[in-house]
Amino acid sequence: MKKLNKKQIEKLKIYWQNAQREHHNFYIRLNKLEEAMSKEFKIKDLIFFFCDGDMCGIGNESRTISLIHRAELEKE
């Protein structure tokens, strides 16, 4: 197994920082969508829920509605 040198690690840190920033920004944008969804439907704390890193559907944190799974949201 190849071990990276310090110079390579330093370069990788830049990618890591950029990925962390993008990840953070993604969740900020996602939160804004959730807030807009909650406001439009007048349902408290609607969220997109995830399983194993994949978006699986919509529900709400207070569990006052049934989960709506992605299969329902994606069928035509």
C-alpha positions in Angstrom: 0.0 0.0 0.0 1.4 3.3 -1.1 1.8 6.1 1.6 1.4 9.7 0.5 4.2 12.2 1.3 3.7 15.4 3.2 3.5 17.5 0.0 0.7 15.3 -1.3 -1.2 15.4 2.0 -0.9 19.2 2.0 -2.5 19.4 -1.4 -5.2 16.9 -0.4 -6.1 19.2 2.5 -7.2 21.9 0.0 -9.6 19.4 -1.6 -10.8 18.3 1.8 -11.5 21.9 2.8 -13.3 22.6 -0.5 -15.4 19.5 0.0 -16.3 20.4 3.5 -17.4 23.9 2.4 -19.5 22.4 -0.4 -21.1 19.9 2.0 -21.9 22.7 4.4 -23.4 24.9 1.6 -25.5 22.0 0.3 -27.1 21.6 3.7 -27.8 25.3 4.0 -29.6 25.2 0.6 -31.4 22.0 1.5 -32.6 23.6 4.8 -34.0 26.5 2.8 -36.0 24.1 0.6 -37.3 22.4 3.7 -38.4 25.7 5.2 -40.1 26.7 2.0 -41.8 23.3 1.8 -43.0 23.6 5.4 -44.3 27.1 4.9 -46.2 26.2 1.6 -47.9 23.1 3.0 -48.3 24.6 6.5 -46.8 21.4 8.0 -44.3 22.0 10.8 -40.6 20.9 10.3 -40.9 19.1 6.9 -37.6 17.5 6.0 -36.0 15.4 3.3 -34.9 12.2 5.0 -31.8 10.2 4.1 -30.7 6.6 4.5 -27.1 5.5 3.8 -26.3 8.9 2.3 -29.1 8.7 -0.2 -32.2 10.9 -0.1 -35.1 8.6 0.5 -38.2 10.8 0.9 -40.0 13.5 2.8 -41.3 13.5 6.4 -41.3 15.7 9.4 -39.2 15.7 12.5 -42.3 15.8 14.8 -43.7 12.8 13.0 -47.2 14.1 12.6 -47.3 12.9 9.0 -46.5 9.5 7.4 -43.2 9.3 5.5 -43.5 9.8 1.8 -41.0 7.5 0.2 -39.0 8.4 -3.0 -40.9 5.7 -5.0 -44.1 7.7 -4.4 -42.4 11.0 -5.3 -40.8 9.7 -8.4 -43.6 7.7 -10.0 -45.3 9.3 -13.0 
